[in-house]
Amino acid sequence: MPEGDTVWRQARDLRKVLEGQVLTSSDFRVPAYATLDLAGSTLTSVQSRGKHLLMYVAGLVIHSHLSMEGHWDIYPVSATGRAARWRRPAFTARAVLTTAQATAVGFSLGTLEVLPEALVSEAVGHLGPDLLGADWDAGLALHNLLDRPERAVGLALLDQRNLAGIGNVYRNDLCFLGGVHPARPVSEVPNLPRMVDLAKRLLEANKDRSGRSTTGGPARGEAAAWVYGLAGKPCKRCGATIRYATLADPDFPVRAARDIYWCPRCQPD
């Protein structure tokens, strides 16, 4: 599941093959940009902003969001100009950017748009401080969370307007580590500054790993998480059975309720 650490790695990998390179071809497989041709333009920068990817080229910004299943794959281009065979179905490709050395393909992207550089704030200006960004400001993140003390902490942590980069895996395990049920109000979190600091440390610890672990253990299977995805399993801390439910966000009524997991003993509701 793409979260801030996944997107940070995507930007790092794309930067290695695209930044400073001239595009030999571009192919945007969405109707609004089907005729856009960026061949001959230099891609000057690749940046991550929370869960968003920004690629700067010819006064434009290619803005993508991975959503639940999106991914950018990179394929080497041979000396004869042939790119390697794609590992994902071609019909899921939404953007194809090619240089003399590599092809980057964006598959199953939740969002893909090409904006004038001057309008990039319309895409990401609403985001709070980025947990993995140069603009990280723990004080501002804390202020944003406390601005609505009555809101469920599990909803506040997922709201990218407060702080950018936390997804459902981190949200659930941060609530476990903070000893609070995800539906408890922000005002009832015993040590909110610690939770914000822990969010930063967890994403930093995982940003260079191919797998994610919130426990410090192996980044795979049940050992990788405290409670996320472990409904019906014993709590690693106390042995109680981990529970599962969904939590809807009144701020975003069109979005589906998201999964929550918690230990009833370590996180009383």
Salt bridges, closest charged atoms under 4 A:
ASP5 OD1 - ARG212 NH2 3.02
ASP13 OD1 - ARG12 NE 3.03
GLU19 OE2 - ARG15 NE 3.76
ASP27 OD2 - ARG29 NE 2.89
ASP73 OD1 - HIS71 ND1 2.54
ASP73 OD2 - ARG87 NH2 3.79
ASP73 OD2 - ARG88 NE 2.82
GLU113 OE2 - HIS63 ND1 2.72
ASP135 OD2 - ARG49 NH2 3.33
GLU150 OE2 - ARG148 NE 3.68
ASP159 OD2 - ARG151 NH1 2.67
ASP159 OD2 - ARG161 NH2 2.61
GLU188 OE1 - ARG184 NE 2.64
ASP197 OD2 - ARG201 NE 2.97
GLU204 OE2 - LYS200 NZ 2.74
GLU204 OE1 - LYS207 NZ 2.94
ASP208 OD1 - ARG12 NH1 3.08
GLU222 OE2 - LYS233 NZ 3.20
ASP249 OD2 - ARG151 NH2 2.87
ASP251 OD2 - ARG148 NH1 2.51
ASP251 OD2 - ARG151 NH2 3.30
ASP251 OD2 - ARG161 NH2 3.12
